[in-house]
Amino acid sequence: MKRSITYATCAMVCLIAMPAHAYVDPGTGSMAIQIIIGSIVAAAFMIKTYYYGLKRRIARLFGRDGGYEVDGDSEGVNPQAIDESSDTAK
């Protein structure tokens, strides 16, 4: 019962429009655009991060690592390429 009263009160407060008597300058629109663009970039980065983590886990699950180390600092580095480059540098 208390929740329905709380929800009804919140809905009434949100739906009743009152005049704001406030000035919105052009900088506010610029700030809103920055917030929108920043949110899109942050969401894209988050999706990319989780996508590659999920892709790596699925590849490890099915044993399709392709000879690459998945853990540690040498992530995505082919160990054979490191050995070959160190031999040629000597």
N, CA and C atoms as an extended XYZ file, in Angstrom:
270
Properties=species:S:1:pos:R:3:atomname:S:1:resname:S:1:resid:I:1 pbc="F F F"
N         0.831       -1.194        0.000 N   MET     1
C         0.000        0.000        0.000 CA  MET     1
C         0.870        1.251        0.000 C   MET     1
N         1.934        1.239        0.828 N   LYS     2
C         2.795        2.412        0.914 CA  LYS     2
C         3.520        2.660       -0.409 C   LYS     2
N         3.904        1.556       -1.080 N   ARG     3
C         4.608        1.711       -2.355 CA  ARG     3
C         3.716        2.345       -3.413 C   ARG     3
N         2.457        1.934       -3.459 N   SER     4
C         1.564        2.496       -4.475 CA  SER     4
C         1.331        3.984       -4.225 C   SER     4
N         1.258        4.373       -2.973 N   ILE     5
C         1.107        5.794       -2.646 CA  ILE     5
C         2.374        6.551       -3.030 C   ILE     5
N         3.536        5.952       -2.766 N   THR     6
C         4.804        6.586       -3.113 CA  THR     6
C         4.921        6.740       -4.622 C   THR     6
N         4.586        5.687       -5.372 N   TYR     7
C         4.651        5.750       -6.831 CA  TYR     7
C         3.676        6.777       -7.381 C   TYR     7
N         2.478        6.824       -6.832 N   ALA     8
C         1.481        7.790       -7.289 CA  ALA     8
C         1.952        9.220       -7.009 C   ALA     8
N         2.547        9.448       -5.860 N   THR     9
C         3.048       10.771       -5.507 CA  THR     9
C         4.181       11.181       -6.440 C   THR     9
N         5.104       10.265       -6.700 N   CYS    10
C         6.216       10.558       -7.608 CA  CYS    10
C         5.707       10.846       -9.012 C   CYS    10
N         4.730       10.093       -9.472 N   ALA    11
C         4.167       10.307      -10.806 CA  ALA    11
C         3.488       11.664      -10.894 C   ALA    11
N         2.765       12.055       -9.866 N   MET    12
C         2.087       13.352       -9.867 CA  MET    12
C         3.094       14.489       -9.869 C   MET    12
N         4.161       14.362       -9.104 N   VAL    13
C         5.175       15.412       -9.047 CA  VAL    13
C         5.874       15.546      -10.392 C   VAL    13
N         6.145       14.420      -11.045 N   CYS    14
C         6.840       14.449      -12.332 CA  CYS    14
C         5.947       14.938      -13.462 C   CYS    14
N         4.659       14.696      -13.387 N   LEU    15
C         3.760       15.025      -14.484 CA  LEU    15
C         3.179       16.429      -14.409 C   LEU    15
N         3.219       17.056      -13.279 N   ILE    16
C         2.678       18.409      -13.149 CA  ILE    16
C         3.735       19.387      -13.637 C   ILE    16
N         3.403       20.165      -14.646 N   ALA    17
C         4.345       21.122      -15.225 CA  ALA    17
C         4.162       22.485      -14.565 C   ALA    17
N         5.256       23.020      -14.087 N   MET    18
C         5.244       24.342      -13.475 CA  MET    18
C         6.167       25.235      -14.301 C   MET    18
N         5.869       26.492      -14.419 N   PRO    19
C         6.776       27.387      -15.136 CA  PRO    19
C         8.101       27.516      -14.381 C   PRO    19
N         9.212       27.466      -15.114 N   ALA    20
C        10.522       27.462      -14.475 CA  ALA    20
C        11.059       28.867      -14.246 C   ALA    20
N        10.704       29.817      -15.093 N   HIS    21
C        11.226       31.182      -15.010 CA  HIS    21
C        12.754       31.171      -14.952 C   HIS    21
N        13.368       30.394      -15.857 N   ALA    22
C        14.821       30.266      -15.864 CA  ALA    22
C        15.339       30.609      -17.254 C   ALA    22
N        16.589       31.054      -17.298 N   TYR    23
C        17.243       31.388      -18.556 CA  TYR    23
C        18.178       30.252      -18.938 C   TYR    23
N        18.065       29.788      -20.168 N   VAL    24
C        18.939       28.746      -20.679 CA  VAL    24
C        19.809       29.393      -21.751 C   VAL    24
N        21.100       29.528      -21.465 N   ASP    25
C        21.991       30.188      -22.412 CA  ASP    25
C        22.512       29.203      -23.458 C   ASP    25
N        23.145       29.684      -24.519 N   PRO    26
C        23.631       28.798      -25.580 CA  PRO    26
C        24.673       27.789      -25.095 C   PRO    26
N        25.411       28.110      -24.070 N   GLY    27
C        26.403       27.182      -23.530 CA  GLY    27
C        25.769       25.909      -22.978 C   GLY    27
N        24.526       26.003      -22.552 N   THR    28
C        23.832       24.834      -22.024 CA  THR    28
C        23.591       23.805      -23.126 C   THR    28
N        23.252       24.275      -24.323 N   GLY    29
C        23.076       23.363      -25.450 CA  GLY    29
C        24.377       22.675      -25.807 C   GLY    29
N        25.471       23.428      -25.763 N   SER    30
C        26.792       22.849      -26.032 CA  SER    30
C        27.136       21.797      -24.989 C   SER    30
N        26.836       22.072      -23.747 N   MET    31
C        27.100       21.115      -22.681 CA  MET    31
C        26.256       19.856      -22.869 C   MET    31
N        25.012       20.013      -23.281 N   ALA    32
C        24.147       18.857      -23.507 CA  ALA    32
C        24.693       17.999      -24.644 C   ALA    32
N        25.196       18.632      -25.712 N   ILE    33
C        25.780       17.880      -26.824 CA  ILE    33
C        27.019       17.129      -26.359 C   ILE    33
N        27.854       17.769      -25.535 N   GLN    34
C        29.043       17.097      -25.003 CA  GLN    34
C        28.671       15.891      -24.149 C   GLN    34
N        27.632       16.022      -23.365 N   ILE    35
C        27.185       14.907      -22.527 CA  ILE    35
C        26.707       13.750      -23.398 C   ILE    35
N        25.955       14.059      -24.440 N   ILE    36
C        25.445       13.005      -25.328 CA  ILE    36
C        26.595       12.305      -26.041 C   ILE    36
N        27.530       13.075      -26.610 N   ILE    37
C        28.660       12.474      -27.324 CA  ILE    37
C        29.530       11.666      -26.368 C   ILE    37
N        29.793       12.202      -25.184 N   GLY    38
C        30.583       11.474      -24.192 CA  GLY    38
C        29.927       10.174      -23.767 C   GLY    38
N        28.612       10.200      -23.628 N   SER    39
C        27.887        8.982      -23.254 CA  SER    39
C        27.970        7.936      -24.357 C   SER    39
N        27.877        8.373      -25.610 N   ILE    40
C        27.970        7.435      -26.733 CA  ILE    40
C        29.352        6.816      -26.798 C   ILE    40
N        30.394        7.631      -26.636 N   VAL    41
C        31.770        7.116      -26.672 CA  VAL    41
C        32.015        6.157      -25.512 C   VAL    41
N        31.550        6.505      -24.322 N   ALA    42
C        31.733        5.632      -23.158 CA  ALA    42
C        30.998        4.307      -23.350 C   ALA    42
N        29.788        4.359      -23.900 N   ALA    43
C        29.032        3.127      -24.145 CA  ALA    43
C        29.731        2.260      -25.190 C   ALA    43
N        30.277        2.887      -26.237 N   ALA    44
C        30.990        2.121      -27.267 CA  ALA    44
C        32.231        1.457      -26.685 C   ALA    44
N        32.968        2.171      -25.839 N   PHE    45
C        34.158        1.594      -25.215 CA  PHE    45
C        33.783        0.438      -24.295 C   PHE    45
N        32.710        0.605      -23.545 N   MET    46
C        32.268       -0.456      -22.644 CA  MET    46
C        31.848       -1.698      -23.439 C   MET    46
N        31.113       -1.496      -24.523 N   ILE    47
C        30.691       -2.623      -25.356 CA  ILE    47
C        31.907       -3.317      -25.948 C   ILE    47
N        32.880       -2.537      -26.433 N   LYS    48
C        34.088       -3.122      -27.017 CA  LYS    48
C        34.847       -3.937      -25.979 C   LYS    48
N        34.977       -3.407      -24.783 N   THR    49
C        35.706       -4.099      -23.726 CA  THR    49
C        35.047       -5.432      -23.379 C   THR    49
N        33.751       -5.409      -23.188 N   TYR    50
C        33.058       -6.647      -22.845 CA  TYR    50
C        33.000       -7.606      -24.024 C   TYR    50
N        32.914       -7.096      -25.243 N   TYR    51
C        32.857       -7.955      -26.427 CA  TYR    51
C        34.154       -8.750      -26.573 C   TYR    51
N        35.304       -8.071      -26.465 N   TYR    52
C        36.567       -8.781      -26.625 CA  TYR    52
C        36.836       -9.729      -25.458 C   TYR    52
N        36.418       -9.377      -24.263 N   GLY    53
C        36.549      -10.292      -23.135 CA  GLY    53
C        35.704      -11.538      -23.327 C   GLY    53
N        34.478      -11.350      -23.794 N   LEU    54
C        33.595      -12.487      -24.054 CA  LEU    54
C        34.131      -13.326      -25.203 C   LEU    54
N        34.636      -12.678      -26.238 N   LYS    55
C        35.190      -13.392      -27.381 CA  LYS    55
C        36.403      -14.225      -26.953 C   LYS    55
N        37.253      -13.662      -26.091 N   ARG    56
C        38.437      -14.382      -25.610 CA  ARG    56
C        38.023      -15.588      -24.777 C   ARG    56
N        37.010      -15.438      -23.933 N   ARG    57
C        36.552      -16.564      -23.110 CA  ARG    57
C        35.960      -17.678      -23.958 C   ARG    57
N        35.201      -17.314      -24.978 N   ILE    58
C        34.614      -18.328      -25.860 CA  ILE    58
C        35.713      -19.046      -26.631 C   ILE    58
N        36.723      -18.298      -27.102 N   ALA    59
C        37.833      -18.923      -27.826 CA  ALA    59
C        38.593      -19.871      -26.910 C   ALA    59
N        38.794      -19.477      -25.670 N   ARG    60
C        39.490      -20.339      -24.717 CA  ARG    60
C        38.649      -21.569      -24.403 C   ARG    60
N        37.334      -21.401      -24.343 N   LEU    61
C        36.436      -22.513      -24.058 CA  LEU    61
C        36.514      -23.583      -25.152 C   LEU    61
N        36.581      -23.150      -26.396 N   PHE    62
C        36.630      -24.084      -27.514 CA  PHE    62
C        38.050      -24.404      -27.961 C   PHE    62
N        39.040      -23.894      -27.254 N   GLY    63
C        40.431      -24.204      -27.563 CA  GLY    63
C        40.920      -23.594      -28.862 C   GLY    63
N        40.431      -22.422      -29.192 N   ARG    64
C        40.828      -21.753      -30.430 CA  ARG    64
C        41.696      -20.536      -30.143 C   ARG    64
N        42.717      -20.713      -29.320 N   ASP    65
C        43.581      -19.594      -28.988 CA  ASP    65
C        44.572      -19.301      -30.111 C   ASP    65
N        44.831      -20.275      -30.972 N   GLY    66
C        45.729      -20.061      -32.094 CA  GLY    66
C        47.179      -19.930      -31.680 C   GLY    66
N        47.541      -20.498      -30.527 N   GLY    67
C        48.925      -20.439      -30.082 CA  GLY    67
C        49.292      -19.128      -29.412 C   GLY    67
N        48.357      -18.262      -29.189 N   TYR    68
C        48.632      -16.989      -28.551 CA  TYR    68
C        48.376      -17.095      -27.055 C   TYR    68
N        49.185      -16.398      -26.288 N   GLU    69
C        48.940      -16.360      -24.852 CA  GLU    69
C        47.761      -15.446      -24.600 C   GLU    69
N        46.907      -15.863      -23.691 N   VAL    70
C        45.720      -15.081      -23.411 CA  VAL    70
C        45.859      -14.343      -22.091 C   VAL    70
N        46.623      -14.872      -21.163 N   ASP    71
C        46.770      -14.251      -19.851 CA  ASP    71
C        48.099      -13.517      -19.757 C   ASP    71
N        48.180      -12.603      -18.818 N   GLY    72
C        49.438      -11.928      -18.543 CA  GLY    72
C        49.641      -10.685      -19.396 C   GLY    72
N        50.884      -10.164      -19.341 N   ASP    73
C        51.202       -8.938      -20.061 CA  ASP    73
C        51.340       -9.156      -21.561 C   ASP    73
N        51.631      -10.373      -21.986 N   SER    74
C        51.870      -10.638      -23.405 CA  SER    74
C        50.589      -11.054      -24.103 C   SER    74
N        49.498      -10.383      -23.779 N   GLU    75
C        48.207      -10.735      -24.335 CA  GLU    75
C        48.191      -10.463      -25.835 C   GLU    75
N        47.833      -11.490      -26.602 N   GLY    76
C        47.725      -11.339      -28.036 CA  GLY    76
C        49.052      -11.367      -28.760 C   GLY    76
N        50.134      -11.726      -28.071 N   VAL    77
C        51.448      -11.762      -28.695 CA  VAL    77
C        51.790      -13.209      -29.003 C   VAL    77
N        52.239      -13.460      -30.208 N   ASN    78
C        52.624      -14.793      -30.624 CA  ASN    78
C        54.008      -15.099      -30.058 C   ASN    78
N        54.162      -16.121      -29.208 N   PRO    79
C        55.455      -16.417      -28.607 CA  PRO    79
C        56.514      -16.766      -29.641 C   PRO    79
N        56.123      -17.380      -30.755 N   GLN    80
C        57.094      -17.724      -31.790 CA  GLN    80
C        57.668      -16.472      -32.431 C   GLN    80
N        56.852      -15.456      -32.594 N   ALA    81
C        57.328      -14.209      -33.179 CA  ALA    81
C        58.355      -13.551      -32.271 C   ALA    81
N        58.188      -13.688      -30.957 N   ILE    82
C        59.151      -13.106      -30.012 CA  ILE    82
C        60.469      -13.843      -30.127 C   ILE    82
N        60.434      -15.182      -30.212 N   ASP    83
C        61.668      -15.970      -30.323 CA  ASP    83
C        62.400      -15.640      -31.617 C   ASP    83
N        61.679      -15.507      -32.723 N   GLU    84
C        62.314      -15.223      -33.997 CA  GLU    84
C        62.940      -13.833      -34.004 C   GLU    84
N        62.262      -12.857      -33.416 N   SER    85
C        62.811      -11.507      -33.418 CA  SER    85
C        64.028      -11.410      -32.506 C   SER    85
N        64.053      -12.169      -31.424 N   SER    86
C        65.224      -12.110      -30.532 CA  SER    86
C        66.420      -12.810      -31.165 C   SER    86
N        66.194      -13.836      -32.015 N   ASP    87
C        67.285      -14.509      -32.703 CA  ASP    87
C        67.917      -13.619      -33.758 C   ASP    87
N        67.111      -12.835      -34.458 N   THR    88
C        67.638      -11.990      -35.509 CA  THR    88
C        68.334      -10.768      -34.946 C   THR    88
N        68.009      -10.373      -33.732 N   ALA    89
C        68.604       -9.177      -33.142 CA  ALA    89
C        70.022       -9.446      -32.662 C   ALA    89
N        70.389      -10.706      -32.464 N   LYS    90
C        71.723      -11.027      -31.932 CA  LYS    90
C        72.780      -10.905      -32.931 C   LYS    90
